[in-house]
């Protein structure tokens, strides 16, 4: 395929890199099969322990030099990366779509997110500000400043195989950190492609070897990183189960972890909602990326007075969905990532039925021409109760649960009544309802929207959630602070040494 050639991807790729140096390891090959057609795209050589240690040592050495570059100069490197990504947007977007299975529009959109975060980081490179405060002691000045942390380890998930890495790396680089990236073992070629793209810029600007490192591999690579005291910050995106393991390992050594974990997101549909907006928000939120977003809409909480009317509109909308090859822009829904995901989807449907759920749009696995990979499934809808065990659980698939409510207080309680706390939304033209939803007694999620859906966050705002979502924040706003260490400074410019709190110490 042309996009593989343009991204310099081979049938067998070295999967460990410190920049210009690509290591030949003796570990097993990590093969990447496309869920689109079941074909082998290529393979990478994964990291062994020696290669991992060599990568970390190189990154440590690079940090000593990179942190001394002025932040605006580091920002200039990131600006050039954004320009290089613009050149490769079409090819990289197609790779994301083909290796992961999301629609081509979503694949291109993911690369656009990378470009956007580069633009954001360039501006940020001139705004890494601290604070100045008054001292209680005469002749003294106090201020705060931020310094680079060191090595930032990034563990990313298959569903956003390039964007989430860029959220972390672009900010970390302008902050003066170096990065070691472990891509998902389900999308290793996306990682190789990104590393090759940015090395064009790094080589041209004599960026130290080790500022951007890649370590493809399985679970053990993430475990090495999580337990490594040389890596002060580990940013991990994935399941809540995985996040708890990372948090425990990093916490035991008193390191920092930035966690972006599971979501169980709901949209409240008010009786005062614009139903056209609600249908679009609910449908895209539920079926986009075949339900494999952490911000996917998994629950609809619908006012009882419009429940039947909205349900009918929703069923009609689902009837219009086109499922098939995601590289065909006419299709709305592509495949799940692999057959394990398909099995989880089928098990969730059966579990819902056992608990009493009634399916108003039936699910199932699609077979026949165009569906040979066995990874294409039907988006489905079930009437269910929030208390069902399966509804409390995040299933990474296009299964939507719908339920009724009477009062906004009840709707918010249902919305909040799950272990996860990532994204939430209310569709209403009632100002009081909107403000109630956004108040301290409203949504308990890290993201709360009015008259838009639960997915499609912009990079300008901090992204992340509460409870079992992990509490981390990435991307915009002041999320950059997690990649730096904070320091308070006091300067005495007087001829005396008065002590704080009026303490006397006379010699």
C-alpha positions in Angstrom: 0.0 0.0 0.0 1.3 3.4 -0.9 0.8 4.9 2.5 3.1 2.2 4.0 5.8 3.0 1.5 5.6 6.8 2.1 6.0 6.2 5.9 9.0 3.9 5.3 7.4 0.9 6.8 8.7 -2.5 5.9 7.5 -6.1 6.3 9.8 -6.3 9.3 10.8 -3.2 11.3 13.1 -2.5 14.2 10.8 -1.5 17.0 13.3 0.1 19.4 14.9 3.5 18.7 16.6 6.3 20.5 16.2 8.6 17.5 18.4 8.0 14.5 19.6 4.7 16.1 17.3 1.8 15.5 18.3 -1.3 17.6 18.3 -4.8 16.3 17.0 -6.9 19.2 16.8 -10.6 19.7 13.2 -10.5 21.1 10.2 -12.1 19.4 8.5 -10.4 16.5 5.4 -8.3 17.3 3.1 -8.8 14.3 0.4 -6.3 13.4 -2.8 -7.6 11.7 -5.3 -5.2 10.4 -8.9 -5.6 11.8 -10.1 -4.2 8.4 -9.3 -7.3 6.4 -7.3 -9.6 8.7 -4.1 -9.1 6.7 -0.7 -9.0 8.2 0.5 -5.4 7.7 4.0 -5.9 9.1 6.0 -6.8 12.2 8.4 -5.1 14.6 11.3 -6.4 16.6 10.3 -5.7 20.3 12.5 -4.7 23.1 14.5 -7.0 25.3 15.8 -6.0 28.8 19.2 -4.9 27.5 17.7 -2.8 24.8 15.4 -1.2 27.3 18.3 -0.3 29.6 20.3 1.1 26.7 17.4 3.3 25.7 17.0 4.6 29.3 20.7 5.4 29.6 20.7 7.2 26.3 17.6 9.2 27.3 19.3 10.2 30.6 22.3 11.5 28.8 20.1 13.4 26.3 18.2 15.1 29.1 21.4 16.7 30.5 21.7 18.6 27.2 18.1 19.0 26.1 17.0 20.7 29.4 19.6 23.5 28.8 18.1 24.4 25.4 15.9 27.6 25.8 12.2 26.6 26.0 11.4 28.7 22.9 14.1 26.9 20.9 12.6 23.6 22.0 9.2 25.0 20.9 10.7 25.7 17.5 11.5 22.0 17.1 7.9 21.1 18.0 6.7 23.7 15.4 8.7 21.9 12.7 7.3 18.6 13.9 3.8 20.0 13.3 4.8 21.0 9.8 6.2 17.6 9.1 3.0 16.0 10.4 1.0 18.2 8.0 3.0 16.7 5.1 2.3 13.2 6.2 -1.3 13.7 7.4 -2.9 11.7 4.7 -0.5 8.7 4.9 -0.4 8.6 8.7 -4.2 9.0 8.9 -4.6 6.0 6.6 -2.2 3.9 8.7 -4.1 4.8 11.8 -7.4 3.8 10.1 -6.0 0.6 8.7 -4.0 -0.6 11.7 -6.5 0.4 14.4 -9.8 0.1 12.4 -11.3 3.6 12.9 -12.9 5.4 10.1 -10.6 7.3 7.7 -12.1 10.6 8.8 -11.4 9.8 12.4 -7.8 8.6 11.5 -7.2 12.0 9.7 -8.8 13.7 12.7 -6.4 12.0 15.1 -3.4 13.3 13.1 -5.0 16.7 13.1 -5.0 16.5 16.9 -1.2 15.9 16.8 -0.8 19.0 14.6 -3.0 21.0 17.0 -1.1 20.0 20.1 2.1 21.0 18.3 0.7 24.5 17.7 -0.5 24.7 21.4 2.9 23.5 22.6 4.8 26.1 20.5 2.9 28.9 22.2 3.3 27.2 25.6 7.1 27.2 25.2 7.1 31.0 25.8 4.6 30.8 28.7 6.1 28.3 31.3 5.3 30.8 34.0 5.6 30.7 37.7 4.3 33.0 40.4 5.7 35.9 42.5 4.5 36.5 46.0 5.3 38.9 48.9 7.5 37.7 51.7 6.7 38.4 55.4 10.4 39.3 55.9 11.7 42.7 54.9 14.3 42.7 52.2 13.1 39.4 50.8 11.5 38.3 47.6 9.7 35.0 47.0 8.7 33.3 43.7 7.9 29.9 42.2 9.4 28.4 39.1 9.1 25.1 37.2 12.0 22.9 36.0 12.1 19.8 33.8 11.5 16.5 35.4 13.7 14.2 33.3 12.5 11.1 31.5 8.7 10.9 30.8 7.5 7.4 30.1 4.4 7.2 27.8 2.3 4.0 27.7 -0.5 4.5 25.0 -3.5 2.5 24.0 -4.6 1.1 20.7 -7.7 3.2 20.2 -5.7 6.5 19.8 -2.4 5.1 18.6 -0.7 8.4 17.9 -2.7 11.4 19.3 -2.3 10.6 23.0 1.4 10.1 22.6 1.6 13.5 21.0 -0.4 15.1 23.9 2.3 13.9 26.2 5.5 14.2 24.2 5.0 17.7 22.6 4.3 19.2 26.1 7.1 17.2 27.7 9.6 18.3 25.1 8.8 22.1 25.4 9.1 21.6 29.2 12.6 20.3 28.7 11.9 16.6 29.3 12.8 13.6 27.2 10.3 10.8 26.3 10.3 7.1 26.1 7.2 5.8 24.3 5.7 2.3 24.6 2.9 2.1 22.0 0.2 -0.5 22.2 1.3 -3.9 21.1 -1.8 -3.9 18.9 -0.7 -0.8 16.9 3.1 -1.0 16.8 3.5 0.3 13.3 1.9 3.7 14.2 4.7 4.2 16.7 7.5 3.3 14.2 5.9 5.7 11.6 5.8 8.6 14.1 9.4 8.1 15.2 10.6 8.2 11.6 8.6 11.3 10.9 9.9 13.3 13.8 13.5 12.1 13.3 13.6 14.0 10.1 13.2 17.2 12.1 15.5 16.1 14.9 18.3 15.3 12.6 18.0 18.6 10.8 18.2 20.5 14.1 20.9 18.4 15.8 18.6 17.4 18.6 20.4 15.1 21.0 20.0 11.3 20.5 17.6 10.1 23.1 15.1 13.0 23.3 12.6 10.8 21.6 12.8 7.1 22.3 10.5 4.2 21.1 10.3 0.8 22.9 7.8 -1.6 21.3 6.9 -4.7 23.2 4.4 -6.4 25.4 3.2 -6.0 29.0 6.7 -6.6 30.4 8.0 -3.3 28.9 5.4 -1.3 30.7 6.3 -3.1 33.9 10.0 -2.3 33.5 9.1 1.4 33.0 6.7 1.5 35.9 9.2 0.1 38.3 12.2 2.1 37.0 13.3 4.9 39.4 15.1 6.5 36.5 11.7 7.4 35.0 10.1 10.1 37.3 6.8 10.3 35.5 4.8 7.5 33.8 1.8 8.6 31.7 -0.4 5.6 31.1 -3.6 5.3 29.0 -5.7 2.1 29.1 -8.0 0.1 31.2 -8.6 0.7 34.9 -7.1 -2.6 35.7 -3.9 -1.7 33.9 -3.9 1.8 35.5 -4.1 0.4 39.0 -1.1 -1.8 38.4 0.9 1.1 37.0 -0.1 3.4 39.9 0.9 0.7 42.5 4.3 0.2 40.9 5.1 3.9 40.4 3.6 4.8 43.8 5.7 2.3 45.6 8.9 4.1 44.5 7.2 7.5 45.1 7.3 8.4 41.4 4.5 10.2 39.6 1.8 8.7 37.4 -0.5 10.4 35.0 -3.5 8.1 34.4 -6.1 8.2 31.7 -8.3 5.1 32.3 -11.8 3.8 31.6 -15.0 5.8 31.0 -18.6 5.0 31.3 -20.1 8.1 29.9 -23.7 9.2 29.8 -25.7 11.8 28.0 -28.8 13.2 29.8 -31.6 14.0 27.3 -33.9 16.6 28.8 -37.5 17.1 27.9 -36.3 20.6 26.8 -33.6 19.1 24.5 -33.1 20.0 20.9 -33.8 16.4 19.6 -31.9 16.9 16.4 -28.7 17.8 18.3 -29.4 15.0 20.8 -29.7 12.3 18.1 -26.4 13.3 16.4 -24.6 13.6 19.7 -25.9 10.2 20.9 -25.3 8.3 17.7 -21.8 9.5 17.0 -20.9 9.2 20.7 -22.0 5.6 20.8 -20.8 4.3 17.5 -17.7 6.4 16.7 -14.5 4.3 16.6 -16.9 1.4 16.9 -17.4 2.2 20.6 -13.7 2.0 21.3 -13.1 5.5 22.8 -12.7 6.2 26.4 -15.2 9.0 25.8 -17.7 6.8 24.0 -21.3 7.3 25.0 -22.4 4.1 26.8 -25.5 5.3 28.6 -28.5 7.6 27.6 -30.6 8.9 30.4 -33.8 10.2 28.8 -36.7 12.1 30.3 -39.8 10.0 30.6 -42.0 12.5 28.7 -39.9 12.1 25.5 -38.5 8.6 26.1 -40.6 6.8 23.5 -40.3 9.6 20.9 -36.5 9.7 21.3 -36.2 5.9 21.3 -38.0 5.8 17.9 -35.7 8.4 16.4 -32.6 6.6 17.8 -33.7 3.3 16.2 -34.2 5.0 12.9 -30.8 6.6 13.1 -29.1 3.3 13.8 -30.9 1.8 10.7 -29.0 4.3 8.6 -25.5 3.4 9.8 -23.2 1.9 7.2 -20.7 -0.6 8.5 -17.6 -1.7 6.5 -14.1 -0.9 5.5 -13.1 2.3 7.4 -11.0 3.5 4.5 -14.2 4.0 2.5 -15.4 7.4 3.7 -19.1 6.4 3.1 -19.0 4.0 6.0 -19.7 5.2 9.5 -18.5 2.2 11.6 -15.4 0.1 11.1 -14.3 -3.1 12.9 -13.3 -3.8 16.5 -9.6 -4.1 17.1 -9.4 -7.9 17.2 -11.4 -11.1 17.9 -10.8 -10.8 21.7 -12.8 -7.5 21.5 -15.5 -9.2 19.5 -15.8 -11.9 22.2 -16.0 -9.3 24.9 -18.8 -7.6 22.9 -20.8 -10.8 22.6 -20.3 -11.7 26.3 -21.6 -8.2 27.3 -24.7 -8.7 25.2 -25.5 -12.0 26.8 -24.8 -10.6 30.3 -27.2 -7.8 29.7 -29.9 -10.1 28.5 -29.4 -12.3 31.6 -29.7 -9.3 33.9 -33.0 -8.3 32.2 -32.0 -6.0 29.4 -34.2 -5.7 26.4 -32.5 -5.0 23.1 -34.4 -2.7 20.8 -31.5 -2.8 18.2 -30.0 -6.3 18.1 -26.3 -6.9 17.9 -24.2 -9.6 16.3 -21.1 -10.3 14.3 -21.2 -9.5 10.5 -20.1 -12.2 8.1 -19.6 -12.4 4.3 -17.8 -10.3 1.7 -16.0 -7.4 3.2 -16.2 -8.8 6.8 -13.6 -11.6 6.4 -11.6 -10.4 9.4 -14.4 -11.4 11.8 -14.0 -8.1 13.6 -17.1 -6.3 12.3 -20.1 -6.1 14.7 -23.5 -4.4 14.8 -23.9 -1.4 17.0 -26.8 -2.3 19.3 -29.1 -0.6 21.9 -30.6 -2.1 25.1 -33.1 -0.8 27.5 -31.4 -1.4 30.8 -31.1 -0.3 34.4 -28.1 1.6 35.7 -27.7 -0.9 38.5 -27.0 -3.8 36.2 -23.5 -5.1 36.7 -22.8 -5.0 33.0 -23.9 -1.4 32.8 -21.5 -0.5 35.6 -18.7 -2.0 33.5 -17.0 -0.4 30.5 -17.2 -2.6 27.5 -15.1 -1.4 24.6 -17.7 -1.9 21.9 -20.7 -0.2 20.4 -23.3 -1.2 23.0 -25.6 1.6 24.2 -27.8 1.3 27.3 -30.8 3.6 27.6 -33.0 4.4 30.6 -35.7 6.8 31.9 -35.6 9.6 34.5 -38.2 11.9 36.0 -36.2 14.8 37.6 -32.8 16.3 36.9 -31.7 15.3 40.3 -32.5 11.7 39.5 -30.7 12.0 36.1 -27.5 13.4 37.7 -27.6 10.7 40.3 -27.8 8.0 37.5 -25.0 9.8 35.6 -22.8 9.8 38.6 -23.8 6.3 39.8 -20.9 4.4 38.1 -17.3 3.8 39.2 -15.8 5.8 36.3 -15.8 9.6 35.9 -14.4 10.7 32.6 -17.0 12.5 30.3 -20.6 13.5 30.6 -23.2 15.7 28.8 -26.6 17.1 29.1 -28.8 18.1 26.1 -31.1 20.9 27.2 -32.3 24.4 26.2 -33.2 25.0 29.9 -30.6 27.3 31.4 -31.3 26.2 34.9 -30.8 22.5 34.0 -27.6 23.3 32.3 -26.2 25.2 35.2 -27.4 22.6 37.7 -25.5 19.9 35.7 -22.3 22.0 35.8 -22.5 23.0 39.4 -20.6 21.4 42.3 -23.7 19.2 42.9 -23.9 18.2 39.2 -21.7 15.9 37.1 -18.8 14.3 39.0 -16.8 13.8 35.8 -13.6 15.5 34.6 -15.5 16.6 31.4 -19.0 18.0 31.6 -20.6 19.3 28.4 -23.9 21.1 27.5 -25.5 20.5 24.1 -22.6 18.5 22.7 -21.8 14.8 23.2 -19.3 13.0 25.4 -16.6 12.5 22.8 -14.6 14.9 20.6 -12.6 16.9 23.2 -10.5 19.8 21.9 -6.8 20.0 22.8 -7.2 23.5 24.4 -8.8 22.1 27.5 -7.3 19.7 30.0 -8.4 16.2 29.3 -9.0 13.6 32.0 -11.4 12.2 34.6 -12.1 11.3 38.2 -12.7 8.2 40.2 -11.6 5.0 38.4 -10.6 7.2 35.4 -7.5 7.9 37.3 -7.5 11.7 38.0 -4.9 12.6 35.4 -5.0 15.6 33.1 -3.4 15.8 29.6 -3.3 18.2 26.6 -4.4 21.8 27.2 -4.9 24.4 29.9 -2.2 24.0 32.6 -1.7 20.2 32.1 1.9 21.1 31.3 2.7 21.4 35.0 2.6 17.7 35.6 5.7 17.3 33.3 7.7 19.7 35.5 8.9 19.9 39.1 7.8 22.9 41.1 10.3 25.0 43.1 9.8 27.8 45.6 12.6 30.3 45.8 13.3 33.0 48.5 16.0 35.7 47.9 17.4 37.8 50.7 18.7 41.1 49.4 19.0 42.8 52.8 22.0 43.0 55.1 20.3 40.9 57.8 18.9 37.4 58.2 15.5 37.7 59.8 13.8 34.3 60.4 10.2 33.5 59.4 7.4 33.6 61.9 9.3 36.1 64.0 11.7 33.5 65.4 14.8 34.9 67.2 18.1 33.2 67.0 20.8 35.5 68.4 24.4 34.6 68.5 
